Amino acid sequence: MSNQNDTTYKKQDNNKNNNKTLIQKSSHNQHQPVIKERGNKQNDNQNNKHNKYWGIIPRLKFNPKGILISAAIGTLPILGMGAISYHLGSNLIRQQVIKTQENQARSLGDVINRFMLTRFGDIQILAKLPFLTNPKVAQSTTLVEKTTLLNQFVKTYKGYDHIAVFDVNGNVILQSQRGATNQEKNLQYFQEVLQKNAPVISRPEILANNSPVIYVAAPVKEVGTGKTVAVVRTRISLAILTDEIKNFLDPKNDYYLIDNQGKFFLSPQRDLIAQTATVIYPSLANLVNQPGLETAKTGYQGPQLVTYLQLKKLGNLPDLEWRLILAKDRLTAFQAQRDFLKLVTNVSALLALLTALLVAWLTESITRKNIAVNAEEMKDYSASTNTIQNIHPDQEEVREQDNLQIVEVVKQIEQVNNDDLNVRYEGENGDISNDNQVLNTDLDKLGHIISQVKNHTEEINREIDNKKAVIIDLTVSGNTQIDHINHALDIVNNMNNLWADLAKKAEKINPVIDQVKQNTDKSGTAIDLTAENILTWQQTVDDTANKVKQLGEYSQQISRVVALINQITIQTNLLAINAGIEAARAGEEGQGFAVVAEEVGELAARSTVAIQELEQIVEKMKADTTEVVQGMEIGANYLCEGTQVVVDAKNNFNEIVNISEQIATFVKSIATVSGSHTETSQLINQLMADVVTIAENNRNYYQQISDGFHKTADISQQLENQVDNWNVN
């Protein structure tokens, strides 16, 4: 058979390109002309089809280069959009950061202006204090009182470290504690106050201890004349202003204040104080000399983002001519920009990767699909070509091949009868070959079915083994559940007994609570009566105190009358002296008048002595009256405290009454709840008994299910034994 096949193949090779010759060798064919014509036509069609398919395949073929190009086409737009998004977003973030820092600089400038405006208002108040502007008040106020007032002002307002008052020559008249003064007359602010005769704010000064300060001074004008008699000034330590700025600013920001000479006078770095700002920030050279710069300017200076702002004039505050620099590290300021870059980069890379994978997958899918379609078409084409070439094989050889194939099929059928499904029917051509393919397909299906049955039986056995343990656990759990429920029934019975005892004890407590309530009611009545008596006594004491106070006022009036009489006596004495002088000038004619003047003088002297005694008596009356008033006030305070104690006691008794009522209500509720709990416990007992019955039924059901699983396991084992007899791959 093999030789015949080789002969056939050789014939086919020799006559492969000459269909006409092959047809002529089959002379026994009765339809030679028709076959010849059909063969030529089929060859032409197949050749055209072959050329058509091979023309399509190169157009649909995708190579790695095509995949890379497709991925690039998909990812490059995404990367481009990411770059554009970052460019636009980065610019917006940069503008927002700059705008935020400029707004922060303006807000900080407002804080500084308000701080100085408050200090400017304080100096004007100090300059109008009565003991500075009114000579009479100044004489009646001691130096200690004045100093205490200044110290209290420093302590209260916490914006100053020293306050002092100078005369127009710069000599200290008055000053607060913890401060030293220089030769104020030589300082610029002192001369400005005297020249302008108005409040001024000095430029920043550096003390001997290298501490920057600011002086705020104002002239002190005498009441009535308006003459400047002194200068009052406050000294503001810039450490206080630094604290105000730190409370407002983020610690990551650096701040600097520059005076009108372009030098630092406030900085977190003390070594920069009194240095020229343009040395540290050269880019500010053009801005420092610009007058009236009201808008903030921001730029880059080394590793920092720097904002420059001139403080605006605020209200009545003099123009400080201060400039503010707000600086922040660029890395910190533009952290959001870098975060945005990371976000855009990651998102763009992720989208590009996903797009590339999608394009590659689509390209690969299309390529595979086209290859499969083309391969199928080529297979059909090859089969058609082989069919055309093998139209006229030798009939005898075909018959012999069929006989051999039939014998082989018979042998293989015998193997199938012996439970062997691994055999395969082989055939090269003809109807037998088609039948063999059908038989092989059926054997494959049968083997697949038997394999599935075998797998299912094994899986059923495993599941049965698993479920056996579960059923056993359920049975044991049911028994345990019944035991727990019985134990719960015992606990419920014990609770019933406890609730019954509690109800009995609650009934015994009710009489005691009623007695306590009656006693508290009586005590409350007594306390109310005591409170009324104390209030009456307090009213009496208040009336007495008022009368004593009136007596003190009468003593004051008597003192004023005595003082008036004393003045009259002094004037009378002076009049007597003048009369004696005039009588002496008149000579003898005025002797009588001189005698009268002497008598008047003696009467005036006696009146003076009497008035002094009266003054002593009045002063003693005033002292005694004051002591009585103080004693009455102390007694009134004690009465007030006693009244408050009584009121508190009454409130406490009221609380005791309320608590007693609450306890009574609570005890009654306990009795009620105890009864309801007893009924509930009985209901729970019934429910628990029902649960026990259900649990016992479940246990019986579990046993029945277990028996059913055992039977199923036996049947599955028998089926598995029968399936194991088949020989299947």
C-alpha positions as semicolon CSV with decimal commas, in nm:
position;residue;x (nm);y (nm);z (nm)
1;M;0,000;0,000;0,000
2;S;0,292;0,222;0,071
3;N;0,438;0,152;-0,272
4;Q;0,111;0,235;-0,430
5;N;0,095;0,564;-0,247
6;D;0,449;0,648;-0,356
7;T;0,357;0,568;-0,713
8;T;0,052;0,785;-0,689
9;Y;0,250;1,073;-0,541
10;K;0,513;1,039;-0,818
11;K;0,244;1,045;-1,079
12;Q;0,096;1,348;-0,921
13;D;0,435;1,521;-0,912
14;N;0,512;1,435;-1,272
15;N;0,174;1,550;-1,394
16;K;0,128;1,835;-1,150
17;N;0,153;2,106;-1,409
18;N;-0,018;1,921;-1,695
19;N;-0,379;1,850;-1,619
20;K;-0,452;1,761;-1,977
21;T;-0,206;1,467;-1,986
22;L;-0,339;1,329;-1,658
23;I;-0,691;1,321;-1,793
24;Q;-0,587;1,145;-2,112
25;K;-0,432;0,855;-1,914
26;S;-0,774;0,780;-1,768
27;S;-0,904;0,648;-2,099
28;H;-1,179;0,445;-1,938
29;N;-1,356;0,763;-1,833
30;Q;-1,658;0,814;-2,056
31;H;-1,668;1,190;-2,010
32;Q;-1,315;1,278;-2,106
33;P;-1,384;1,605;-2,294
34;V;-1,604;1,736;-2,013
35;I;-1,352;1,646;-1,748
36;K;-1,075;1,807;-1,945
37;E;-1,263;2,129;-1,977
38;R;-1,366;2,131;-1,612
39;G;-1,010;2,064;-1,501
40;N;-0,873;2,360;-1,692
41;K;-1,143;2,583;-1,560
42;Q;-1,091;2,474;-1,200
43;N;-0,717;2,531;-1,230
44;D;-0,774;2,881;-1,358
45;N;-1,017;2,959;-1,075
46;Q;-0,784;2,819;-0,812
47;N;-0,491;3,017;-0,950
48;N;-0,694;3,336;-0,943
49;K;-0,810;3,262;-0,590
50;H;-0,453;3,185;-0,487
51;N;-0,329;3,515;-0,628
52;K;-0,616;3,700;-0,462
53;Y;-0,544;3,557;-0,117
54;W;-0,171;3,611;-0,140
55;G;-0,241;3,970;-0,242
56;I;-0,451;4,031;0,069
57;I;-0,218;3,871;0,324
58;P;0,071;4,119;0,286
59;R;-0,174;4,403;0,335
60;L;-0,313;4,257;0,660
61;K;0,013;4,132;0,807
62;F;0,135;4,313;1,124
63;N;0,493;4,291;1,238
64;P;0,656;4,420;1,562
65;K;0,750;4,740;1,387
66;G;0,383;4,798;1,302
67;I;0,287;4,733;1,664
68;L;0,545;4,987;1,784
69;I;0,422;5,244;1,535
70;S;0,060;5,186;1,641
71;A;0,155;5,215;2,007
72;A;0,347;5,534;1,935
73;I;0,048;5,680;1,752
74;G;-0,169;5,601;2,055
75;T;0,071;5,715;2,327
76;L;0,233;6,024;2,177
77;P;-0,090;6,230;2,184
78;I;-0,141;6,135;2,549
79;L;0,215;6,233;2,636
80;G;0,168;6,556;2,442
81;M;-0,154;6,633;2,625
82;G;0,022;6,557;2,955
83;A;0,301;6,799;2,868
84;I;0,052;7,070;2,771
85;S;-0,153;7,007;3,086
86;Y;0,157;7,034;3,302
87;H;0,267;7,353;3,126
88;L;-0,071;7,519;3,176
89;G;-0,122;7,385;3,528
90;S;0,233;7,474;3,629
91;N;0,183;7,833;3,516
92;L;-0,144;7,857;3,706
93;I;0,016;7,713;4,020
94;R;0,311;7,949;3,991
95;Q;0,081;8,249;3,947
96;Q;-0,134;8,135;4,239
97;V;0,172;8,088;4,464
98;I;0,300;8,434;4,376
99;K;-0,044;8,588;4,425
100;T;-0,085;8,411;4,758
101;Q;0,252;8,536;4,882
102;E;0,175;8,891;4,767
103;N;-0,162;8,882;4,945
104;Q;0,012;8,748;5,253
105;A;0,262;9,033;5,234
106;R;-0,021;9,288;5,209
107;S;-0,200;9,129;5,504
108;L;0,122;9,134;5,706
109;G;0,167;9,500;5,613
110;D;-0,184;9,570;5,745
111;V;-0,097;9,390;6,070
112;I;0,213;9,606;6,113
113;N;0,020;9,924;6,031
114;R;-0,256;9,840;6,280
115;F;0,003;9,762;6,545
116;M;0,167;10,101;6,497
117;L;-0,170;10,279;6,472
118;T;-0,266;10,140;6,811
119;R;0,063;10,259;6,961
120;F;0,012;10,600;6,797
121;G;-0,331;10,630;6,959
122;D;-0,194;10,527;7,299
123;I;0,065;10,805;7,303
124;Q;-0,206;11,065;7,243
125;I;-0,405;10,930;7,538
126;L;-0,098;10,944;7,760
127;A;-0,031;11,303;7,654
128;K;-0,378;11,406;7,778
129;L;-0,365;11,249;8,125
130;P;-0,489;11,504;8,384
131;F;-0,191;11,468;8,617
132;L;0,031;11,576;8,325
133;T;-0,180;11,855;8,177
134;N;-0,354;11,998;8,486
135;P;-0,119;12,160;8,743
136;K;-0,371;12,128;9,029
137;V;-0,416;11,757;8,967
138;A;-0,041;11,720;8,929
139;Q;0,012;11,878;9,274
140;S;-0,254;11,662;9,438
141;T;-0,112;11,341;9,284
142;T;0,199;11,197;9,442
143;L;0,500;11,073;9,246
144;V;0,434;10,716;9,358
145;E;0,079;10,731;9,222
146;K;0,201;10,867;8,890
147;T;0,469;10,599;8,859
148;T;0,219;10,329;8,951
149;L;-0,014;10,456;8,679
150;L;0,261;10,433;8,415
151;N;0,363;10,085;8,532
152;Q;0,002;9,975;8,516
153;F;-0,025;10,112;8,163
154;V;0,283;9,914;8,050
155;K;0,153;9,599;8,215
156;T;-0,199;9,632;8,078
157;Y;-0,128;9,708;7,713
158;K;0,181;9,482;7,677
159;G;0,313;9,679;7,384
160;Y;0,588;9,872;7,554
161;D;0,898;9,815;7,758
162;H;0,932;10,171;7,894
163;I;0,736;10,497;7,929
164;A;0,890;10,829;8,035
165;V;0,797;11,198;8,066
166;F;1,057;11,470;8,002
167;D;1,055;11,843;8,035
168;V;1,132;12,056;7,733
169;N;1,502;12,039;7,818
170;G;1,510;11,661;7,804
171;N;1,527;11,602;8,179
172;V;1,332;11,307;8,320
173;I;1,023;11,407;8,517
174;L;0,859;11,070;8,547
175;Q;0,924;10,718;8,413
176;S;0,810;10,360;8,451
177;Q;1,023;10,091;8,605
178;R;1,265;9,855;8,426
179;G;1,390;10,118;8,188
180;A;1,681;10,354;8,140
181;T;1,680;10,680;7,952
182;N;1,948;10,834;7,736
183;Q;2,010;11,197;7,660
184;E;1,669;11,235;7,501
185;K;1,733;11,595;7,411
186;N;1,990;11,485;7,155
187;L;1,765;11,227;6,991
188;Q;1,598;11,315;6,663
189;Y;1,244;11,224;6,767
190;F;1,262;11,463;7,067
191;Q;1,356;11,756;6,849
192;E;1,082;11,666;6,598
193;V;0,816;11,671;6,872
194;L;0,923;12,017;6,986
195;Q;0,945;12,146;6,631
196;K;0,619;12,002;6,500
197;N;0,437;12,027;6,834
198;A;0,260;11,703;6,734
199;P;0,297;11,327;6,793
200;V;0,575;11,155;6,598
201;I;0,708;10,803;6,538
202;S;1,084;10,773;6,530
203;R;1,281;10,566;6,286
204;P;1,413;10,242;6,435
205;E;1,699;10,286;6,680
206;I;1,954;10,032;6,805
207;L;2,018;10,030;7,181
208;A;2,347;9,951;7,348
209;N;2,244;9,586;7,389
210;N;2,190;9,564;7,010
211;S;1,810;9,556;7,053
212;P;1,607;9,753;6,796
213;V;1,340;9,984;6,936
214;I;1,097;10,249;6,812
215;Y;1,004;10,567;7,000
216;V;0,654;10,713;6,984
217;A;0,635;11,059;7,143
218;A;0,382;11,341;7,185
219;P;0,387;11,690;7,342
220;V;0,214;11,747;7,678
221;K;0,012;12,069;7,661
222;E;-0,104;12,254;7,972
223;V;-0,479;12,289;8,014
224;G;-0,600;12,643;7,949
225;T;-0,282;12,785;7,799
226;G;-0,206;12,511;7,542
227;K;0,162;12,555;7,614
228;T;0,393;12,255;7,568
229;V;0,532;12,186;7,913
230;A;0,666;11,832;7,867
231;V;0,715;11,543;7,625
232;V;0,582;11,193;7,691
233;R;0,725;10,905;7,496
234;T;0,682;10,529;7,481
235;R;0,951;10,286;7,376
236;I;0,841;9,984;7,172
237;S;1,074;9,687;7,161
238;L;1,063;9,532;6,814
239;A;1,065;9,192;6,984
240;I;0,697;9,261;7,058
241;L;0,634;9,336;6,690
242;T;0,826;9,018;6,603
243;D;0,587;8,816;6,820
244;E;0,291;8,974;6,640
245;I;0,442;8,879;6,303
246;K;0,521;8,522;6,414
247;N;0,162;8,476;6,528
248;F;0,045;8,576;6,181
249;L;0,303;8,413;5,951
250;D;0,385;8,053;5,873
251;P;0,724;7,953;6,021
252;K;0,844;7,862;5,670
253;N;0,838;8,230;5,565
254;D;1,121;8,476;5,626
255;Y;1,028;8,839;5,693
256;Y;1,233;9,158;5,687
257;L;1,149;9,524;5,756
258;I;1,355;9,797;5,591
259;D;1,365;10,161;5,700
260;N;1,370;10,464;5,474
261;Q;1,747;10,433;5,439
262;G;1,721;10,085;5,292
263;K;1,858;9,902;5,598
264;F;1,719;9,607;5,785
265;F;1,579;9,690;6,129
266;L;1,372;9,376;6,184
267;S;1,483;9,029;6,079
268;P;1,471;8,673;6,216
269;Q;1,851;8,681;6,172
270;R;1,995;8,933;6,417
271;D;2,323;8,960;6,226
272;L;2,136;9,125;5,936
273;I;2,009;9,418;6,145
274;A;2,148;9,756;6,029
275;Q;2,281;9,601;5,707
276;T;2,183;9,734;5,365
277;A;1,907;9,530;5,205
278;T;2,050;9,546;4,854
279;V;2,360;9,361;4,973
280;I;2,147;9,059;5,059
281;Y;1,890;9,108;4,781
282;P;2,060;9,284;4,486
283;S;1,745;9,261;4,275
284;L;1,576;9,513;4,506
285;A;1,811;9,795;4,409
286;N;1,564;9,935;4,156
287;L;1,266;9,902;4,390
288;V;1,408;10,061;4,704
289;N;1,427;10,408;4,550
290;Q;1,082;10,401;4,389
291;P;0,853;10,643;4,577
292;G;0,490;10,551;4,634
293;L;0,530;10,186;4,547
294;E;0,194;10,046;4,656
295;T;0,177;9,720;4,463
296;A;0,369;9,412;4,571
297;K;0,655;9,298;4,352
298;T;0,766;8,935;4,348
299;G;1,077;8,783;4,197
300;Y;1,339;8,515;4,239
301;Q;1,650;8,575;4,443
302;G;1,872;8,270;4,456
303;P;1,685;7,980;4,614
304;Q;1,405;8,205;4,745
305;L;1,081;8,355;4,619
306;V;1,093;8,718;4,736
307;T;0,802;8,965;4,763
308;Y;0,875;9,336;4,814
309;L;0,611;9,577;4,945
310;Q;0,610;9,934;5,073
311;L;0,375;9,982;5,367
312;K;0,090;10,215;5,280
313;K;-0,012;10,513;5,489
314;L;-0,302;10,427;5,717
315;G;-0,548;10,691;5,843
316;N;-0,392;10,946;6,080
317;L;-0,080;10,735;6,114
318;P;0,231;10,919;5,990
319;D;0,402;10,779;5,684
320;L;0,642;10,522;5,829
321;E;0,836;10,484;5,502
322;W;0,889;10,120;5,589
323;R;0,931;9,844;5,334
324;L;0,848;9,479;5,385
325;I;1,027;9,179;5,235
326;L;0,860;8,840;5,253
327;A;1,078;8,549;5,137
328;K;1,011;8,178;5,110
329;D;1,221;7,887;4,992
330;R;1,140;7,811;4,628
331;L;1,130;7,437;4,688
332;T;0,876;7,486;4,966
333;A;0,677;7,751;4,780
334;F;0,645;7,547;4,462
335;Q;0,597;7,208;4,627
336;A;0,249;7,196;4,474
337;Q;0,404;7,245;4,130
338;R;0,631;6,944;4,180
339;D;0,344;6,738;4,314
340;F;0,144;6,833;4,006
341;L;0,436;6,726;3,785
342;K;0,448;6,388;3,958
343;L;0,074;6,350;3,917
344;V;0,078;6,444;3,546
345;T;0,380;6,221;3,483
346;N;0,229;5,922;3,658
347;V;-0,113;5,965;3,499
348;S;0,034;6,024;3,152
349;A;0,266;5,725;3,186
350;L;-0,019;5,509;3,307
351;L;-0,250;5,621;3,025
352;A;0,030;5,579;2,771
353;L;0,102;5,230;2,902
354;L;-0,264;5,135;2,895
355;T;-0,299;5,279;2,544
356;A;0,011;5,095;2,425
357;L;-0,114;4,770;2,575
358;L;-0,457;4,824;2,421
359;V;-0,310;4,903;2,078
360;A;-0,076;4,605;2,100
361;W;-0,363;4,380;2,206
362;L;-0,588;4,506;1,927
363;T;-0,306;4,473;1,673
364;E;-0,224;4,123;1,791
365;S;-0,592;4,026;1,787
366;I;-0,640;4,161;1,435
367;T;-0,319;3,991;1,321
368;R;-0,417;3,657;1,468
369;K;-0,764;3,682;1,323
370;N;-0,629;3,766;0,977
371;I;-0,370;3,488;0,998
372;A;-0,637;3,238;1,103
373;V;-0,867;3,347;0,821
374;N;-0,586;3,337;0,566
375;A;-0,465;3,000;0,692
376;E;-0,817;2,860;0,665
377;E;-0,848;2,993;0,314
378;M;-0,509;2,850;0,220
379;K;-0,610;2,517;0,367
380;D;-0,928;2,520;0,158
381;Y;-0,723;2,616;-0,143
382;S;-0,473;2,335;-0,083
383;A;-0,754;2,085;-0,031
384;S;-0,918;2,197;-0,352
385;T;-0,588;2,161;-0,538
386;N;-0,529;1,812;-0,399
387;T;-0,881;1,713;-0,488
388;I;-0,832;1,828;-0,846
389;Q;-0,500;1,648;-0,872
390;N;-0,639;1,323;-0,728
391;I;-0,952;1,304;-0,940
392;H;-0,828;0,998;-1,133
393;P;-0,630;0,767;-0,898
394;D;-0,610;0,409;-0,980
395;Q;-0,935;0,240;-0,869
396;E;-0,766;-0,087;-0,787
397;E;-0,522;0,068;-0,550
398;V;-0,806;0,252;-0,376
399;R;-0,998;-0,073;-0,336
400;E;-0,700;-0,248;-0,180
401;Q;-0,643;0,040;0,058
402;D;-1,008;0,026;0,164
403;N;-0,981;-0,347;0,239
404;L;-0,673;-0,296;0,454
405;Q;-0,842;-0,012;0,639
406;I;-1,150;-0,228;0,704
407;V;-0,932;-0,502;0,856
408;E;-0,761;-0,243;1,076
409;V;-1,099;-0,106;1,186
410;V;-1,219;-0,453;1,285
411;K;-0,912;-0,502;1,505
412;Q;-0,965;-0,170;1,673
413;I;-1,333;-0,246;1,737
414;E;-1,226;-0,560;1,921
415;Q;-1,007;-0,343;2,147
416;V;-1,303;-0,119;2,220
417;N;-1,502;-0,426;2,324
418;N;-1,225;-0,491;2,577
419;D;-1,296;-0,152;2,748
420;D;-1,008;0,027;2,576
421;L;-1,106;0,369;2,448
422;N;-0,752;0,478;2,363
423;V;-0,763;0,320;2,015
424;R;-0,787;0,542;1,707
425;Y;-0,914;0,449;1,359
426;E;-0,672;0,555;1,090
427;G;-0,760;0,597;0,725
428;E;-0,590;0,775;0,444
429;N;-0,867;0,836;0,194
430;G;-1,204;0,728;0,074
431;D;-1,528;0,671;0,256
432;I;-1,358;0,449;0,514
433;S;-1,143;0,743;0,615
434;N;-1,453;0,956;0,673
435;D;-1,612;0,678;0,877
436;N;-1,294;0,643;1,079
437;Q;-1,303;1,010;1,159
438;V;-1,664;0,978;1,275
439;L;-1,573;0,677;1,492
440;N;-1,274;0,858;1,639
441;T;-1,494;1,155;1,721
442;D;-1,750;0,930;1,891
443;L;-1,478;0,752;2,087
444;D;-1,337;1,087;2,199
445;K;-1,681;1,200;2,312
446;L;-1,740;0,871;2,494
447;G;-1,399;0,891;2,661
448;H;-1,469;1,251;2,760
449;I;-1,806;1,151;2,907
450;I;-1,652;0,863;3,102
451;S;-1,373;1,092;3,228
452;Q;-1,631;1,347;3,341
453;V;-1,834;1,075;3,514
454;K;-1,520;0,954;3,687
455;N;-1,427;1,308;3,796
456;H;-1,781;1,375;3,917
457;T;-1,791;1,054;4,118
458;E;-1,459;1,143;4,279
459;E;-1,585;1,493;4,355
460;I;-1,910;1,350;4,496
461;N;-1,711;1,117;4,721
462;R;-1,498;1,407;4,844
463;E;-1,803;1,622;4,909
464;I;-1,970;1,335;5,092
465;D;-1,662;1,294;5,310
466;N;-1,663;1,665;5,386
467;K;-2,035;1,675;5,454
468;K;-2,009;1,376;5,685
469;A;-1,789;1,577;5,917
470;V;-2,027;1,873;5,890
471;I;-2,331;1,657;5,973
472;I;-2,148;1,508;6,269
473;D;-2,056;1,857;6,387
474;L;-2,416;1,971;6,344
475;T;-2,540;1,675;6,548
476;V;-2,290;1,744;6,825
477;S;-2,372;2,115;6,806
478;G;-2,743;2,034;6,837
479;N;-2,679;1,835;7,152
480;T;-2,462;2,114;7,292
481;Q;-2,730;2,367;7,202
482;I;-2,991;2,171;7,393
483;D;-2,763;2,166;7,699
484;H;-2,707;2,542;7,673
485;I;-3,078;2,609;7,642
486;N;-3,150;2,399;7,950
487;H;-2,882;2,595;8,137
488;A;-3,042;2,920;8,017
489;L;-3,377;2,798;8,152
490;D;-3,219;2,754;8,494
491;I;-3,074;3,107;8,477
492;V;-3,414;3,251;8,382
493;N;-3,575;3,076;8,678
494;N;-3,313;3,223;8,910
495;M;-3,379;3,568;8,762
496;N;-3,749;3,525;8,832
497;N;-3,672;3,457;9,197
498;L;-3,442;3,761;9,216
499;W;-3,703;3,991;9,063
500;A;-3,963;3,866;9,309
501;D;-3,731;3,938;9,605
502;L;-3,652;4,281;9,462
503;A;-4,023;4,366;9,435
504;K;-4,079;4,269;9,800
505;K;-3,786;4,483;9,919
506;A;-3,908;4,776;9,710
507;E;-4,246;4,757;9,882
508;K;-4,071;4,773;10,222
509;I;-3,870;5,083;10,121
510;N;-4,180;5,289;10,030
511;P;-4,282;5,376;10,393
512;V;-3,927;5,484;10,478
513;I;-3,915;5,713;10,177
514;D;-4,251;5,868;10,271
515;Q;-4,120;5,942;10,622
516;V;-3,804;6,103;10,479
517;K;-4,018;6,318;10,254
518;Q;-4,228;6,441;10,548
519;N;-3,916;6,530;10,750
520;T;-3,763;6,718;10,458
521;D;-4,086;6,915;10,412
522;K;-4,074;7,024;10,778
523;S;-3,707;7,119;10,750
524;G;-3,780;7,319;10,437
525;T;-4,050;7,517;10,619
526;A;-3,808;7,597;10,904
527;I;-3,541;7,706;10,660
528;D;-3,787;7,936;10,481
529;L;-3,878;8,100;10,814
530;T;-3,509;8,144;10,904
531;A;-3,440;8,297;10,564
532;E;-3,724;8,546;10,610
533;N;-3,593;8,647;10,956
534;I;-3,242;8,694;10,823
535;L;-3,370;8,906;10,536
536;T;-3,564;9,124;10,785
537;W;-3,254;9,160;11,002
538;Q;-3,045;9,242;10,698
539;Q;-3,292;9,514;10,599
540;T;-3,268;9,661;10,949
541;V;-2,889;9,659;10,936
542;D;-2,895;9,823;10,594
543;D;-3,125;10,098;10,721
544;T;-2,898;10,157;11,021
545;A;-2,593;10,167;10,796
546;N;-2,762;10,422;10,574
547;K;-2,840;10,643;10,873
548;V;-2,482;10,616;10,997
549;K;-2,361;10,708;10,650
550;Q;-2,591;11,010;10,658
551;L;-2,438;11,100;10,994
552;G;-2,095;11,080;10,832
553;E;-2,215;11,308;10,555
554;Y;-2,340;11,554;10,818
555;S;-1,995;11,541;10,976
556;Q;-1,846;11,625;10,638
557;Q;-2,080;11,922;10,612
558;I;-1,983;12,032;10,963
559;S;-1,618;12,005;10,863
560;R;-1,679;12,227;10,564
561;V;-1,862;12,481;10,785
562;V;-1,579;12,470;11,039
563;A;-1,328;12,525;10,760
564;L;-1,531;12,824;10,643
565;I;-1,543;12,964;10,995
566;N;-1,170;12,908;11,024
567;Q;-1,114;13,109;10,708
568;I;-1,340;13,383;10,841
569;T;-1,143;13,381;11,166
570;I;-0,816;13,409;10,978
571;Q;-0,952;13,697;10,774
572;T;-1,083;13,859;11,094
573;N;-0,743;13,821;11,252
574;L;-0,584;13,978;10,944
575;L;-0,840;14,255;10,960
576;A;-0,755;14,316;11,326
577;I;-0,385;14,330;11,237
578;N;-0,454;14,580;10,962
579;A;-0,674;14,783;11,196
580;G;-0,395;14,794;11,457
581;I;-0,151;14,914;11,192
582;E;-0,388;15,187;11,082
583;A;-0,455;15,288;11,444
584;A;-0,082;15,314;11,503
585;R;-0,053;15,544;11,203
586;A;-0,339;15,765;11,341
587;G;-0,158;15,828;11,669
588;E;-0,354;15,921;11,979
589;E;-0,680;15,965;11,792
590;G;-0,674;15,602;11,700
591;Q;-0,609;15,466;12,049
592;G;-0,972;15,373;12,103
593;F;-0,987;15,199;11,769
594;A;-0,665;15,016;11,860
595;V;-0,823;14,882;12,179
596;V;-1,118;14,756;11,981
597;A;-0,882;14,598;11,730
598;E;-0,695;14,420;12,008
599;E;-1,019;14,284;12,149
600;V;-1,124;14,168;11,804
601;G;-0,784;13,999;11,768
602;E;-0,828;13,825;12,102
603;L;-1,175;13,709;12,001
604;A;-1,034;13,585;11,670
605;A;-0,759;13,394;11,853
606;R;-1,013;13,240;12,092
607;S;-1,232;13,154;11,796
608;T;-0,936;12,989;11,631
609;V;-0,873;12,774;11,939
610;A;-1,241;12,684;11,964
611;I;-1,256;12,599;11,597
612;Q;-0,949;12,375;11,629
613;E;-1,115;12,190;11,916
614;L;-1,433;12,163;11,709
615;E;-1,229;12,027;11,419
616;Q;-1,080;11,762;11,645
617;I;-1,424;11,664;11,768
618;V;-1,558;11,649;11,413
619;E;-1,260;11,441;11,299
620;K;-1,317;11,201;11,586
621;M;-1,685;11,180;11,495
622;K;-1,588;11,110;11,138
623;A;-1,346;10,837;11,248
624;D;-1,604;10,680;11,479
625;T;-1,869;10,705;11,210
626;T;-1,635;10,543;10,962
627;E;-1,565;10,257;11,203
628;V;-1,936;10,213;11,268
629;V;-2,006;10,212;10,894
630;Q;-1,732;9,959;10,838
631;G;-1,867;9,744;11,119
632;M;-2,217;9,769;10,976
633;E;-2,086;9,678;10,632
634;I;-1,901;9,379;10,775
635;G;-2,216;9,276;10,959
636;A;-2,417;9,322;10,641
637;N;-2,168;9,106;10,456
638;Y;-2,197;8,839;10,722
639;L;-2,574;8,861;10,694
640;C;-2,548;8,828;10,319
641;E;-2,327;8,526;10,360
642;G;-2,565;8,381;10,617
643;T;-2,855;8,447;10,384
644;Q;-2,670;8,274;10,104
645;V;-2,593;7,980;10,333
646;V;-2,960;7,954;10,424
647;V;-3,058;7,976;10,059
648;D;-2,805;7,708;9,973
649;A;-2,936;7,491;10,254
650;K;-3,288;7,542;10,125
651;N;-3,177;7,446;9,776
652;N;-3,004;7,139;9,915
653;F;-3,319;7,039;10,100
654;N;-3,518;7,093;9,783
655;E;-3,274;6,868;9,603
656;I;-3,313;6,611;9,881
657;V;-3,690;6,630;9,840
658;N;-3,658;6,588;9,466
659;I;-3,420;6,297;9,510
660;S;-3,659;6,138;9,761
661;E;-3,943;6,172;9,514
662;Q;-3,724;6,026;9,240
663;I;-3,629;5,737;9,467
664;A;-3,995;5,673;9,544
665;T;-4,078;5,681;9,175
666;F;-3,782;5,457;9,102
667;V;-3,886;5,206;9,369
668;K;-4,238;5,198;9,231
669;S;-4,101;5,148;8,882
670;I;-3,884;4,865;9,018
671;A;-4,192;4,696;9,156
672;T;-4,374;4,744;8,826
673;V;-4,078;4,628;8,623
674;S;-4,034;4,328;8,851
675;G;-4,389;4,220;8,779
676;S;-4,345;4,271;8,406
677;H;-4,012;4,089;8,416
678;T;-4,176;3,796;8,591
679;E;-4,430;3,771;8,310
680;T;-4,154;3,815;8,052
681;S;-3,949;3,541;8,218
682;Q;-4,243;3,304;8,203
683;L;-4,281;3,382;7,835
684;I;-3,908;3,325;7,788
685;N;-3,941;2,987;7,963
686;Q;-4,210;2,885;7,718
687;L;-4,002;3,008;7,422
688;M;-3,695;2,824;7,547
689;A;-3,897;2,505;7,581
690;D;-4,010;2,548;7,221
691;V;-3,650;2,605;7,117
692;V;-3,551;2,278;7,290
693;T;-3,819;2,094;7,093
694;I;-3,698;2,251;6,767
695;A;-3,337;2,161;6,849
696;E;-3,433;1,797;6,912
697;N;-3,619;1,787;6,579
698;N;-3,313;1,935;6,406
699;R;-3,097;1,667;6,563
700;N;-3,327;1,397;6,419
701;Y;-3,316;1,565;6,078
702;Y;-2,937;1,575;6,090
703;Q;-2,933;1,200;6,163
704;Q;-3,161;1,132;5,865
705;I;-2,940;1,346;5,641
706;S;-2,634;1,154;5,763
707;D;-2,796;0,821;5,674
708;G;-2,884;0,956;5,328
709;F;-2,522;1,065;5,275
710;H;-2,400;0,714;5,362
711;K;-2,632;0,561;5,102
712;T;-2,524;0,817;4,842
713;A;-2,160;0,736;4,917
714;D;-2,221;0,365;4,855
715;I;-2,389;0,431;4,520
716;S;-2,114;0,672;4,414
717;Q;-1,848;0,417;4,504
718;Q;-2,017;0,151;4,292
719;L;-2,034;0,392;3,997
720;E;-1,667;0,483;4,039
721;N;-1,566;0,114;4,040
722;Q;-1,754;0,056;3,717
723;V;-1,598;0,360;3,549
724;D;-1,246;0,260;3,655
725;N;-1,271;-0,050;3,430
726;W;-1,254;0,176;3,119
727;N;-0,912;0,264;2,984
728;V;-0,926;0,635;2,907
729;N;-0,646;0,887;2,867
